[in-house]
Amino acid sequence: MAVSVIESICTGCGICEKLCPADAIRVEEGKARAYDNCITCGACVKACPVCAIRNKAALSYRRV
C-alpha cells in the first residue's frame, strides 16, 4: 500500500472510500484502512478533510 492512514486522526467519514478508483481504502470499525491494491493516485490524500491519509513516499523524507 502506498498510503498510510493515521488512525488517531481519522474520523471514519468515508470520503476516501467513495473516491478511491481502485477500491483500495475502506472504512472498517470506524477508521479508514488502506490495502495493497493502492495505485498511488492521491485521491484519498487530497480528499481527507482532517489530513489523516499520507503518501508513504512523503513520510520517508526527513526535514534537515
C-alpha positions in Angstrom: 0.0 0.0 0.0 1.3 3.4 -1.0 -0.6 5.4 1.6 -0.7 5.4 5.3 -3.7 6.2 7.5 -3.1 7.9 10.8 -5.8 6.2 12.8 -5.7 8.6 15.7 -6.7 11.4 13.3 -9.1 9.5 11.1 -12.8 10.3 11.7 -14.1 7.5 9.5 -16.1 9.9 7.4 -15.8 7.6 4.3 -14.9 10.3 1.7 -11.7 8.5 0.9 -13.5 5.2 0.4 -16.0 6.8 -2.0 -13.4 8.5 -4.1 -10.8 5.7 -4.4 -10.9 4.4 -8.0 -9.1 1.2 -7.1 -11.3 0.3 -4.0 -8.0 0.2 -2.1 -9.2 2.1 1.0 -12.2 1.1 3.2 -13.7 2.3 6.4 -13.8 -0.6 8.9 -14.7 -0.3 12.6 -14.9 3.5 12.2 -11.4 4.0 10.7 -10.0 4.0 7.1 -7.8 1.1 6.2 -5.5 1.1 3.1 -4.9 -2.1 1.1 -2.2 -3.4 -1.2 -4.1 -2.6 -4.4 -3.5 1.1 -4.0 -2.5 2.8 -7.3 -1.0 5.9 -5.6 -3.4 8.2 -7.4 -3.6 10.5 -4.3 -7.4 11.0 -4.5 -7.8 9.9 -0.8 -4.9 12.1 0.4 -6.4 15.2 -1.3 -9.9 14.5 -0.2 -9.3 13.7 3.5 -10.8 16.7 5.5 -8.6 16.0 8.5 -5.3 15.1 6.7 -5.3 11.6 8.2 -4.0 9.9 5.0 -0.5 10.4 3.9 1.6 9.3 0.9 4.1 6.8 2.3 6.9 8.2 0.0 6.4 11.6 1.5 6.7 10.1 5.0 10.1 8.7 4.2 11.7 12.1 3.7 13.2 13.8 6.7 13.5 17.6 7.2 17.0 18.8 7.5 
